[in-house]
């Protein structure tokens, strides 16, 4: 199993950062992927049960499903279809810093092909860190 842990501070309030990162289509730069919405959530657009399809370069597309969505606090999702990654779980925890906000982002996963998880970790970690640095100017 691989684990990526990132803590990022933002100048923007938690409400703006959460709203931006909860919107599936805004996640493309973080994951280095083209993202399309497959399904809205059960009770809100980006809430529990919402599904996004990710396409990374020439690789086959896969889907992620939101499992938990507590506005301005937490988003939990997992890969639900079409990926060689296994036991995937992404958790975004949001908090206020008084003048801005903080995101603690943890992604865990393994792979069916030995070594693939280590390769994915390198690219994903780099993309997410770089993408998060642009949120203050995008949200």
DOKOLVO-883012 format. One record per residue: x, y, z of N, C-alpha, C, O in turn; chain; residue in one letter; residue number from 1. Coordinates in pm, whole numbers, plus 50000, padded with zeros to 5 digits. Example, Ala and Ser with C-alpha at 12.3 -4.5 7.8 and 13.67 -1.06 7.14 Angstrom:
+-------+-------+-------+-------+-------+-------+-------+-------+-------+-------+-------+-------+-------+------+-----+
:    nX :    nY :    nZ :   caX :   caY :   caZ :    cX :    cY :    cZ :    oX :    oY :    oZ : kette : rest :  nr :
+-------+-------+-------+-------+-------+-------+-------+-------+-------+-------+-------+-------+-------+------+-----+
: 51319 : 49431 : 50780 : 51230 : 49550 : 50780 : 51320 : 49670 : 50780 : 51424 : 49668 : 50846 :     A :    a :   1 :
: 51285 : 49775 : 50708 : 51367 : 49894 : 50714 : 51290 : 50003 : 50787 : 51341 : 50114 : 50804 :     A :    s :   2 :
+-------+-------+-------+-------+-------+-------+-------+-------+-------+-------+-------+-------+-------+------+-----+
//
This chain:
+-------+-------+-------+-------+-------+-------+-------+-------+-------+-------+-------+-------+-------+------+-----+
:    nX :    nY :    nZ :   caX :   caY :   caZ :    cX :    cY :    cZ :    oX :    oY :    oZ : kette : rest :  nr :
+-------+-------+-------+-------+-------+-------+-------+-------+-------+-------+-------+-------+-------+------+-----+
: 50084 : 49880 : 50000 : 50000 : 50000 : 50000 : 50087 : 50125 : 50000 : 50192 : 50130 : 50065 :     A :    x :   1 :
: 50042 : 50224 : 49926 : 50109 : 50353 : 49920 : 50022 : 50457 : 49990 : 49900 : 50443 : 49997 :     A :    x :   2 :
: 50087 : 50560 : 50041 : 50014 : 50665 : 50110 : 50076 : 50800 : 50075 : 50197 : 50820 : 50084 :     A :    x :   3 :
: 49989 : 50892 : 50034 : 50030 : 51029 : 50007 : 49961 : 51115 : 50114 : 49840 : 51105 : 50132 :     A :    x :   4 :
: 50038 : 51197 : 50183 : 49983 : 51288 : 50284 : 50030 : 51429 : 50252 : 50150 : 51456 : 50243 :     A :    x :   5 :
: 49934 : 51519 : 50235 : 49966 : 51656 : 50200 : 49886 : 51750 : 50291 : 49766 : 51731 : 50310 :     A :    x :   6 :
: 49954 : 51848 : 50346 : 49886 : 51955 : 50419 : 49916 : 52084 : 50344 : 50032 : 52118 : 50321 :     A :    x :   7 :
: 49809 : 52155 : 50307 : 49824 : 52278 : 50230 : 49741 : 52388 : 50295 : 49623 : 52367 : 50325 :     A :    x :   8 :
: 49800 : 52503 : 50316 : 49729 : 52619 : 50368 : 49687 : 52709 : 50252 : 49756 : 52718 : 50150 :     A :    x :   9 :
: 49573 : 52775 : 50271 : 49518 : 52865 : 50170 : 49484 : 52999 : 50235 : 49453 : 53005 : 50354 :     A :    x :  10 :
: 49491 : 53105 : 50157 : 49451 : 53237 : 50205 : 49298 : 53247 : 50209 : 49243 : 53324 : 50288 :     A :    x :  11 :
: 49231 : 53171 : 50126 : 49085 : 53175 : 50117 : 49019 : 53106 : 50235 : 49078 : 53016 : 50295 :     A :    x :  12 :
: 48897 : 53147 : 50268 : 48824 : 53080 : 50376 : 48786 : 52937 : 50337 : 48777 : 52903 : 50219 :     A :    x :  13 :
: 48765 : 52855 : 50438 : 48737 : 52714 : 50417 : 48616 : 52692 : 50326 : 48614 : 52596 : 50249 :     A :    x :  14 :
: 48515 : 52778 : 50336 : 48396 : 52763 : 50253 : 48428 : 52769 : 50104 : 48373 : 52693 : 50025 :     A :    x :  15 :
: 48517 : 52860 : 50066 : 48555 : 52874 : 49925 : 48640 : 52758 : 49877 : 48621 : 52708 : 49766 :     A :    x :  16 :
: 48735 : 52714 : 49960 : 48823 : 52604 : 49922 : 48742 : 52474 : 49911 : 48758 : 52399 : 49815 :     A :    x :  17 :
: 48656 : 52449 : 50009 : 48572 : 52329 : 50005 : 48485 : 52330 : 49880 : 48479 : 52231 : 49806 :     A :    x :  18 :
: 48417 : 52441 : 49856 : 48326 : 52450 : 49741 : 48400 : 52424 : 49610 : 48348 : 52358 : 49520 :     A :    x :  19 :
: 48520 : 52476 : 49600 : 48599 : 52457 : 49477 : 48641 : 52311 : 49461 : 48624 : 52253 : 49354 :     A :    x :  20 :
: 48696 : 52252 : 49566 : 48747 : 52115 : 49556 : 48636 : 52010 : 49555 : 48659 : 51897 : 49511 :     A :    x :  21 :
: 48518 : 52044 : 49602 : 48406 : 51950 : 49597 : 48353 : 51936 : 49454 : 48292 : 51834 : 49420 :     A :    x :  22 :
: 48375 : 52037 : 49372 : 48325 : 52036 : 49234 : 48414 : 51946 : 49149 : 48530 : 51979 : 49125 :     A :    x :  23 :
: 48360 : 51834 : 49103 : 48440 : 51733 : 49032 : 48523 : 51790 : 48918 : 48641 : 51757 : 48904 :     A :    x :  24 :
: 48462 : 51876 : 48838 : 48530 : 51926 : 48720 : 48652 : 52013 : 48753 : 48735 : 52035 : 48665 :     A :    x :  25 :
: 48665 : 52061 : 48874 : 48780 : 52142 : 48914 : 48902 : 52058 : 48951 : 49011 : 52113 : 48970 :     A :    x :  26 :
: 48887 : 51927 : 48961 : 48995 : 51842 : 49009 : 49094 : 51799 : 48901 : 49196 : 51737 : 48933 :     A :    x :  27 :
: 49067 : 51829 : 48776 : 49155 : 51789 : 48667 : 49302 : 51826 : 48689 : 49388 : 51740 : 48675 :     A :    x :  28 :
: 49332 : 51954 : 48723 : 49472 : 51991 : 48744 : 49538 : 51916 : 48861 : 49659 : 51893 : 48859 :     A :    x :  29 :
: 49461 : 51879 : 48961 : 49518 : 51807 : 49075 : 49561 : 51666 : 49036 : 49665 : 51617 : 49081 :     A :    x :  30 :
: 49481 : 51603 : 48953 : 49507 : 51462 : 48919 : 49575 : 51445 : 48784 : 49609 : 51333 : 48746 :     A :    x :  31 :
: 49595 : 51554 : 48711 : 49652 : 51542 : 48577 : 49560 : 51463 : 48486 : 49606 : 51382 : 48406 :     A :    x :  32 :
: 49430 : 51487 : 48500 : 49331 : 51406 : 48428 : 49223 : 51495 : 48367 : 49202 : 51609 : 48408 :     A :    x :  33 :
: 49155 : 51439 : 48268 : 49032 : 51498 : 48218 : 48920 : 51436 : 48300 : 48911 : 51314 : 48310 :     A :    x :  34 :
: 48835 : 51520 : 48357 : 48730 : 51470 : 48447 : 48594 : 51506 : 48392 : 48569 : 51620 : 48353 :     A :    x :  35 :
: 48505 : 51408 : 48392 : 48367 : 51431 : 48354 : 48276 : 51375 : 48463 : 48306 : 51274 : 48526 :     A :    x :  36 :
: 48168 : 51444 : 48483 : 48069 : 51402 : 48583 : 47986 : 51288 : 48524 : 47936 : 51298 : 48412 :     A :    x :  37 :
: 47972 : 51181 : 48600 : 47890 : 51067 : 48559 : 47752 : 51076 : 48624 : 47649 : 51049 : 48562 :     A :    x :  38 :
: 47754 : 51115 : 48751 : 47629 : 51115 : 48828 : 47637 : 51218 : 48940 : 47741 : 51232 : 49004 :     A :    x :  39 :
: 47527 : 51289 : 48963 : 47518 : 51377 : 49079 : 47496 : 51293 : 49204 : 47459 : 51176 : 49196 :     A :    x :  40 :
: 47518 : 51354 : 49319 : 47500 : 51285 : 49446 : 47354 : 51258 : 49477 : 47264 : 51307 : 49408 :     A :    x :  41 :
: 47332 : 51181 : 49581 : 47196 : 51142 : 49620 : 47111 : 51261 : 49662 : 46993 : 51268 : 49628 :     A :    x :  42 :
: 47170 : 51355 : 49734 : 47092 : 51471 : 49781 : 47152 : 51605 : 49737 : 47081 : 51706 : 49738 :     A :    x :  43 :
: 47279 : 51609 : 49700 : 47343 : 51731 : 49651 : 47431 : 51695 : 49532 : 47471 : 51580 : 49515 :     A :    x :  44 :
: 47459 : 51794 : 49450 : 47535 : 51774 : 49326 : 47666 : 51698 : 49347 : 47694 : 51603 : 49274 :     A :    x :  45 :
: 47744 : 51737 : 49446 : 47876 : 51677 : 49469 : 47881 : 51591 : 49595 : 47989 : 51559 : 49644 :     A :    x :  46 :
: 47765 : 51554 : 49646 : 47758 : 51481 : 49771 : 47773 : 51331 : 49757 : 47819 : 51280 : 49654 :     A :    x :  47 :
: 47733 : 51261 : 49861 : 47743 : 51115 : 49867 : 47676 : 51055 : 49745 : 47563 : 51091 : 49709 :     A :    x :  48 :
: 47746 : 50962 : 49681 : 47694 : 50894 : 49564 : 47729 : 50960 : 49432 : 47706 : 50902 : 49326 :     A :    x :  49 :
: 47786 : 51081 : 49436 : 47825 : 51144 : 49310 : 47946 : 51069 : 49253 : 48030 : 51018 : 49327 :     A :    x :  50 :
: 47951 : 51064 : 49121 : 48056 : 50986 : 49053 : 48120 : 51072 : 48946 : 48053 : 51144 : 48872 :     A :    x :  51 :
: 48254 : 51063 : 48938 : 48329 : 51131 : 48833 : 48413 : 51027 : 48757 : 48459 : 50929 : 48814 :     A :    x :  52 :
: 48431 : 51052 : 48628 : 48517 : 50966 : 48544 : 48645 : 51043 : 48517 : 48642 : 51160 : 48478 :     A :    x :  53 :
: 48758 : 50976 : 48538 : 48889 : 51036 : 48516 : 48958 : 50966 : 48401 : 48955 : 50843 : 48390 :     A :    x :  54 :
: 49021 : 51045 : 48315 : 49097 : 50992 : 48203 : 49235 : 51055 : 48209 : 49250 : 51176 : 48195 :     A :    x :  55 :
: 49337 : 50971 : 48229 : 49474 : 51017 : 48239 : 49550 : 50969 : 48116 : 49576 : 50850 : 48099 :     A :    x :  56 :
: 49584 : 51064 : 48029 : 49659 : 51031 : 47907 : 49595 : 50917 : 47829 : 49474 : 50915 : 47810 :     A :    x :  57 :
: 49679 : 50823 : 47783 : 49628 : 50713 : 47702 : 49569 : 50596 : 47785 : 49521 : 50498 : 47728 :     A :    x :  58 :
: 49575 : 50608 : 47915 : 49527 : 50500 : 48001 : 49374 : 50491 : 47997 : 49306 : 50589 : 47968 :     A :    x :  59 :
: 49320 : 50372 : 48026 : 49174 : 50358 : 48031 : 49114 : 50446 : 48141 : 49176 : 50468 : 48245 :     A :    x :  60 :
: 48993 : 50495 : 48117 : 48924 : 50578 : 48217 : 48885 : 50494 : 48337 : 48869 : 50372 : 48328 :     A :    x :  61 :
: 48870 : 50562 : 48452 : 48819 : 50496 : 48572 : 48726 : 50592 : 48644 : 48722 : 50710 : 48611 :     A :    x :  62 :
: 48653 : 50541 : 48741 : 48555 : 50623 : 48812 : 48584 : 50628 : 48961 : 48636 : 50534 : 49020 :     A :    x :  63 :
: 48549 : 50743 : 49019 : 48557 : 50762 : 49164 : 48419 : 50800 : 49215 : 48346 : 50875 : 49151 :     A :    x :  64 :
: 48385 : 50747 : 49332 : 48255 : 50772 : 49394 : 48276 : 50839 : 49530 : 48360 : 50796 : 49608 :     A :    x :  65 :
: 48199 : 50944 : 49557 : 48204 : 51013 : 49686 : 48128 : 50929 : 49789 : 48012 : 50894 : 49769 :     A :    x :  66 :
: 48195 : 50899 : 49900 : 48137 : 50818 : 50007 : 48088 : 50903 : 50124 : 47994 : 50866 : 50195 :     A :    x :  67 :
: 48152 : 51018 : 50141 : 48118 : 51107 : 50253 : 48142 : 51250 : 50208 : 48243 : 51280 : 50144 :     A :    x :  68 :
: 48050 : 51338 : 50242 : 48064 : 51480 : 50209 : 48001 : 51563 : 50319 : 47879 : 51579 : 50325 :     A :    x :  69 :
: 48085 : 51616 : 50406 : 48040 : 51705 : 50512 : 48084 : 51846 : 50474 : 48203 : 51876 : 50482 :     A :    x :  70 :
: 47991 : 51931 : 50433 : 48028 : 52064 : 50384 : 48125 : 52138 : 50476 : 48105 : 52149 : 50597 :     A :    x :  71 :
: 48231 : 52187 : 50413 : 48336 : 52266 : 50479 : 48418 : 52187 : 50580 : 48495 : 52245 : 50656 :     A :    x :  72 :
: 48401 : 52054 : 50582 : 48475 : 51970 : 50677 : 48549 : 51855 : 50612 : 48669 : 51837 : 50635 :     A :    x :  73 :
: 48479 : 51774 : 50530 : 48540 : 51650 : 50484 : 48477 : 51598 : 50357 : 48356 : 51607 : 50337 :     A :    x :  74 :
: 48563 : 51542 : 50270 : 48520 : 51467 : 50152 : 48598 : 51336 : 50153 : 48720 : 51336 : 50167 :     A :    x :  75 :
: 48527 : 51224 : 50137 : 48590 : 51092 : 50128 : 48541 : 51029 : 49998 : 48422 : 51032 : 49968 :     A :    x :  76 :
: 48633 : 50972 : 49922 : 48596 : 50907 : 49797 : 48683 : 50784 : 49774 : 48783 : 50763 : 49842 :     A :    x :  77 :
: 48641 : 50702 : 49677 : 48719 : 50583 : 49643 : 48705 : 50557 : 49494 : 48608 : 50600 : 49431 :     A :    x :  78 :
: 48803 : 50487 : 49438 : 48790 : 50441 : 49300 : 48688 : 50329 : 49303 : 48700 : 50234 : 49380 :     A :    x :  79 :
: 48588 : 50340 : 49217 : 48479 : 50244 : 49219 : 48467 : 50160 : 49092 : 48390 : 50065 : 49087 :     A :    x :  80 :
: 48544 : 50196 : 48988 : 48531 : 50121 : 48864 : 48650 : 50148 : 48772 : 48693 : 50262 : 48754 :     A :    x :  81 :
: 48703 : 50041 : 48714 : 48795 : 50052 : 48602 : 48939 : 50086 : 48628 : 49002 : 50147 : 48542 :     A :    x :  82 :
: 48995 : 50050 : 48740 : 49134 : 50087 : 48769 : 49213 : 49966 : 48818 : 49159 : 49879 : 48886 :     A :    x :  83 :
: 49343 : 49961 : 48784 : 49428 : 49856 : 48839 : 49470 : 49885 : 48984 : 49537 : 49804 : 49047 :     A :    x :  84 :
: 49430 : 50002 : 49035 : 49458 : 50034 : 49176 : 49354 : 49966 : 49263 : 49238 : 49953 : 49224 :     A :    x :  85 :
: 49395 : 49923 : 49380 : 49306 : 49854 : 49472 : 49311 : 49920 : 49610 : 49409 : 49983 : 49647 :     A :    x :  86 :
: 49201 : 49903 : 49684 : 49191 : 49956 : 49820 : 49220 : 50106 : 49825 : 49282 : 50157 : 49919 :     A :    x :  87 :
: 49173 : 50175 : 49723 : 49194 : 50320 : 49713 : 49097 : 50394 : 49804 : 48980 : 50358 : 49816 :     A :    x :  88 :
: 49148 : 50497 : 49868 : 49064 : 50584 : 49951 : 49130 : 50721 : 49955 : 49249 : 50733 : 49984 :     A :    x :  89 :
: 49052 : 50824 : 49925 : 49099 : 50962 : 49933 : 49019 : 51035 : 50039 : 48896 : 51024 : 50043 :     A :    x :  90 :
: 49088 : 51108 : 50125 : 49021 : 51183 : 50232 : 49074 : 51325 : 50232 : 49195 : 51348 : 50245 :     A :    x :  91 :
: 48982 : 51421 : 50216 : 49015 : 51563 : 50224 : 48951 : 51618 : 50351 : 48828 : 51621 : 50362 :     A :    x :  92 :
: 49033 : 51661 : 50446 : 48983 : 51722 : 50569 : 49015 : 51871 : 50565 : 49130 : 51911 : 50547 :     A :    x :  93 :
: 48911 : 51952 : 50583 : 48921 : 52097 : 50575 : 48907 : 52158 : 50714 : 48829 : 52111 : 50796 :     A :    x :  94 :
: 48984 : 52264 : 50740 : 48969 : 52336 : 50867 : 49004 : 52482 : 50846 : 49074 : 52519 : 50751 :     A :    x :  95 :
: 48954 : 52565 : 50936 : 48981 : 52707 : 50931 : 49111 : 52735 : 51006 : 49141 : 52669 : 51106 :     A :    x :  96 :
: 49186 : 52831 : 50957 : 49308 : 52873 : 51027 : 49290 : 53011 : 51090 : 49385 : 53071 : 51138 :     A :    x :  97 :
: 49167 : 53060 : 51089 : 49139 : 53193 : 51141 : 49135 : 53295 : 51029 : 49034 : 53362 : 51009 :     A :    x :  98 :
: 49246 : 53307 : 50956 : 49250 : 53401 : 50844 : 49235 : 53332 : 50709 : 49212 : 53399 : 50608 :     A :    x :  99 :
: 49245 : 53203 : 50706 : 49236 : 53126 : 50582 : 49187 : 52986 : 50612 : 49099 : 52966 : 50696 :     A :    x : 100 :
: 49244 : 52890 : 50543 : 49201 : 52751 : 50564 : 49317 : 52655 : 50542 : 49422 : 52691 : 50489 :     A :    x : 101 :
: 49295 : 52532 : 50585 : 49395 : 52427 : 50573 : 49326 : 52302 : 50521 : 49214 : 52268 : 50561 :     A :    x : 102 :
: 49395 : 52235 : 50431 : 49351 : 52105 : 50379 : 49452 : 52000 : 50419 : 49572 : 52016 : 50396 :     A :    x : 103 :
: 49404 : 51894 : 50479 : 49488 : 51775 : 50501 : 49431 : 51669 : 50409 : 49316 : 51627 : 50423 :     A :    x : 104 :
: 49512 : 51626 : 50314 : 49468 : 51537 : 50207 : 49549 : 51408 : 50215 : 49672 : 51411 : 50207 :     A :    x : 105 :
: 49480 : 51296 : 50231 : 49545 : 51166 : 50239 : 49486 : 51075 : 50131 : 49364 : 51060 : 50121 :     A :    x : 106 :
: 49574 : 51015 : 50053 : 49533 : 50920 : 49950 : 49609 : 50791 : 49975 : 49731 : 50791 : 49987 :     A :    x : 107 :
: 49535 : 50680 : 49984 : 49596 : 50549 : 50006 : 49550 : 50455 : 49895 : 49435 : 50461 : 49850 :     A :    x : 108 :
: 49640 : 50369 : 49850 : 49605 : 50275 : 49744 : 49713 : 50168 : 49730 : 49828 : 50187 : 49771 :     A :    x : 109 :
: 49674 : 50059 : 49671 : 49765 : 49953 : 49630 : 49741 : 49928 : 49482 : 49669 : 50004 : 49417 :     A :    x : 110 :
: 49801 : 49822 : 49428 : 49781 : 49791 : 49287 : 49787 : 49640 : 49265 : 49848 : 49567 : 49343 :     A :    x : 111 :
: 49721 : 49596 : 49159 : 49723 : 49453 : 49126 : 49854 : 49415 : 49060 : 49895 : 49299 : 49066 :     A :    x : 112 :
: 49920 : 49510 : 48996 : 50048 : 49487 : 48930 : 50160 : 49532 : 49024 : 50163 : 49649 : 49062 :     A :    x : 113 :
: 50251 : 49444 : 49061 : 50359 : 49483 : 49153 : 50437 : 49604 : 49100 : 50478 : 49607 : 48984 :     A :    x : 114 :
: 50457 : 49702 : 49188 : 50534 : 49821 : 49155 : 50454 : 49934 : 49093 : 50498 : 50049 : 49093 :     A :    x : 115 :
: 50336 : 49903 : 49040 : 50254 : 50008 : 48978 : 50214 : 50114 : 49080 : 50210 : 50233 : 49048 :     A :    x : 116 :
: 50184 : 50072 : 49202 : 50143 : 50168 : 49304 : 50254 : 50268 : 49335 : 50227 : 50386 : 49359 :     A :    x : 117 :
: 50379 : 50223 : 49334 : 50491 : 50315 : 49359 : 50506 : 50416 : 49245 : 50535 : 50533 : 49269 :     A :    x : 118 :
: 50487 : 50371 : 49123 : 50496 : 50458 : 49007 : 50383 : 50562 : 49010 : 50407 : 50681 : 48986 :     A :    x : 119 :
: 50262 : 50518 : 49038 : 50148 : 50609 : 49045 : 50169 : 50712 : 49156 : 50136 : 50829 : 49139 :     A :    x : 120 :
: 50224 : 50668 : 49268 : 50244 : 50759 : 49381 : 50331 : 50878 : 49342 : 50300 : 50991 : 49379 :     A :    x : 121 :
: 50438 : 50854 : 49269 : 50530 : 50962 : 49232 : 50458 : 51069 : 49150 : 50466 : 51187 : 49182 :     A :    x : 122 :
: 50388 : 51027 : 49045 : 50319 : 51123 : 48959 : 50202 : 51191 : 49029 : 50183 : 51312 : 49015 :     A :    x : 123 :
: 50123 : 51114 : 49103 : 50006 : 51167 : 49171 : 50046 : 51267 : 49279 : 49987 : 51374 : 49290 :     A :    x : 124 :
: 50146 : 51233 : 49357 : 50193 : 51323 : 49462 : 50238 : 51456 : 49403 : 50201 : 51563 : 49453 :     A :    x : 125 :
: 50315 : 51451 : 49297 : 50364 : 51573 : 49230 : 50247 : 51657 : 49176 : 50241 : 51777 : 49199 :     A :    x : 126 :
: 50154 : 51592 : 49105 : 50042 : 51665 : 49045 : 49954 : 51730 : 49151 : 49915 : 51845 : 49137 :     A :    x : 127 :
: 49922 : 51656 : 49257 : 49834 : 51710 : 49361 : 49900 : 51828 : 49431 : 49837 : 51932 : 49451 :     A :    x : 128 :
: 50026 : 51813 : 49469 : 50096 : 51924 : 49536 : 50100 : 52049 : 49449 : 50072 : 52159 : 49496 :     A :    x : 129 :
: 50134 : 52032 : 49321 : 50140 : 52147 : 49231 : 50001 : 52207 : 49208 : 49986 : 52329 : 49204 :     A :    x : 130 :
: 49901 : 52122 : 49192 : 49765 : 52169 : 49169 : 49709 : 52246 : 49289 : 49640 : 52346 : 49271 :     A :    x : 131 :
: 49737 : 52199 : 49408 : 49688 : 52267 : 49528 : 49745 : 52408 : 49543 : 49680 : 52496 : 49599 :     A :    x : 132 :
: 49865 : 52428 : 49492 : 49928 : 52560 : 49500 : 49853 : 52665 : 49418 : 49874 : 52785 : 49438 :     A :    x : 133 :
: 49768 : 52622 : 49326 : 49696 : 52717 : 49239 : 49554 : 52747 : 49289 : 49486 : 52829 : 49228 :     A :    x : 134 :
: 49509 : 52684 : 49395 : 49371 : 52696 : 49439 : 49334 : 52839 : 49480 : 49226 : 52887 : 49446 :     A :    x : 135 :
: 49422 : 52908 : 49551 : 49391 : 53044 : 49593 : 49359 : 53135 : 49474 : 49275 : 53225 : 49485 :     A :    x : 136 :
: 49423 : 53112 : 49360 : 49397 : 53197 : 49244 : 49280 : 53145 : 49159 : 49232 : 53218 : 49072 :     A :    x : 137 :
: 49235 : 53021 : 49181 : 49128 : 52963 : 49100 : 48992 : 52964 : 49167 : 48889 : 52974 : 49100 :     A :    x : 138 :
: 48990 : 52953 : 49299 : 48863 : 52935 : 49370 : 48785 : 53064 : 49388 : 48676 : 53063 : 49446 :     A :    x : 139 :
+-------+-------+-------+-------+-------+-------+-------+-------+-------+-------+-------+-------+-------+------+-----+
//
